[in-house]
């Protein structure tokens, strides 16, 4: 006779039942009994528990088949709010959304990430609380806060890892600092490109299963969606395209010590430096965009050539990932069609027909909002996951 | 009042319960009631249904806490068998495994894929049935057949798409042909590199969440595992590295019409051609391996340089995917350490520290068996999935 392993403690199961409601459709207890195969008393207890924490509420009555019509229950998206924060090298953007991703309030402000974590997170906490209050809610309603940082982040811990643009931030426990300041247990941190990819995917292109989001600004990076979910790789460093060697490019030295890196050839800084050498008065990627929009021919040509160099690297990405959509975001994507046209030219020339026949390459639809939307979505996903809802229910029943 | 959407028909739920048993541990009915929250009668009915189709069987008695000891039930891996087939340009390998992946019988034979689908699939059906019978089983026991082909395959349909090495195979309905010949409804087709990646991952490295399997033979291709699952991309073409431009390489013309493609520079054919120009008597990738093993210095140097060129492309893959493991397989991986050493040299030089600090680059552990093991695993995964088991149970209860 084989021994029997001790079975795990019985989960409440309310979280799993709640997943059915995330489509927004109202349901009766009887329908849930039929769908799940669980007993009527189990279903009733789980519905009661979800109503007690506010995630479900009675939403009306279903059509009766005789007798008293049965009550229906539905998801309550504004049961909680989330705060999404997108920090760049020199700017910050914050948004308050409900659990369905609807934006309740948003703000943008200049902010130097190089001021260090204390100053930046202090400002973020103050601005975030004001935004929440301005939206007619309080920090008690907060399901959590999500933040994107302009550098590599170890996704498991949420700690920045040697971020080149962020002096003073290396290995800082950003989730703990945010949790403390916002008085919420849920604080999630990721790099800015991953949250932009998530924001674009969830908000604008939820039906694309395989999407590559490329941010082109001072730096160049990508976020990968495969089979419908963001893929971060083993250390959360997936999509780090800035130092990939550009096939066929000149041996331009890069600050990383190698030569021919994508960022050193086609990044916003590299384009600005090249244009300055030609006599133009430009310093940043935004200056380059302004020049292009003003009709400067040399700037337009430089941006198109940057597109071609980025395209040479993205052609390899297309062969490796076979995405159905490449989205180009970041400030240089605002320079009209030049960047995307240059990218398209080389990707279609260098990739195999099977990989490109259904591929679309387009500018970001969520634009500057991609990051805050993604940071919010990252938190919402975790908050509404089966296990988190179970925990919420358990805490609530202890308190009663 | 909102209307109530019609709820979907009630699933049997047996398939979902069966998933708990896939770890091989025996369980009692009472443990399942506790784990799932389902009623005692529901659990009993589902156990009975799974025993009726043979996937579960009584496995003994658990320790009693007083009274009659409760029965335990466990997964029966040899309830069915699967056939895995790996077809190359000039060889075939077949293996019969049980549902836990244990190999019951295996064979290898020369076979020219260029003979076309009728001849090749006819031979495969004959050899496959012989192998099944030789293992003491019959085709009635077959859960399904999985096959890997040396060319691009649209994973959704299982049809080859313009496969360059496979004249006569374009758009052929391979799954239908296999189903008919093997009298099984489940016939799955994928490209050879994907099934090799799956075989290596499931059999040798199940704990690696992010793995890149690179096949280096006449052609060069990769299979991607991210977050623990094979990722095929939008058209199933992910990992098609053969025509990626090698950064810094010579402008060698490729049969695809572009120049500087990885396959034209570092594929087995390219190495053989270069060595032949130097006077060596080599034609195929296997000839190159034989030369290296025989101690030929020029051949060893050529293979190491091919490793460096492959490394230049894999460095970009590392930046994009951040894998924890790269596995080098295919016939050229059998040429000792030269290939892997060349790859390591460039990958560690060209990638960022965050992406390489925990990265291991190793030769395949499953070697020539990777493909058949993966083809079998692909079928087993589908056969044991929740919905398939539900269908099996439904068919069985109709017949009774």
Interface residues (C-beta under 8 A of the other chain):
Chain A: X1 X2 X3 X4 X5 X7 X8 X10 X11 X13 X25 X26 X27 X28 X31 X34 X35 X37 X38 X39 X42 X59 X60 X61 X62 X63 X69 X72 X74 X152 X161 X162 X209 X210 X222 X224 X226 X227 X229 X231 X232 X233 X234 X235 X236 X237 X238 X239 X240 X241 X243 X244 X245 X246 X247 X248 X249 X256 X258 X260 X312 X313 X315 X316 X317 X319 X320 X321 X322 X323 X324 X349 X350 X351 X352 X353 X354 X355 X357 X358 X359
Chain B: X1 X2 X3 X4 X5 X7 X8 X10 X11 X13 X25 X26 X27 X28 X31 X34 X35 X37 X38 X39 X42 X59 X60 X61 X62 X63 X72 X74 X152 X161 X162 X209 X210 X222 X224 X226 X227 X229 X231 X232 X233 X234 X235 X236 X237 X238 X239 X240 X241 X243 X244 X245 X246 X247 X248 X249 X256 X258 X260 X312 X313 X315 X316 X317 X319 X320 X321 X322 X323 X324 X349 X350 X351 X352 X353 X354 X355 X357 X358 X359
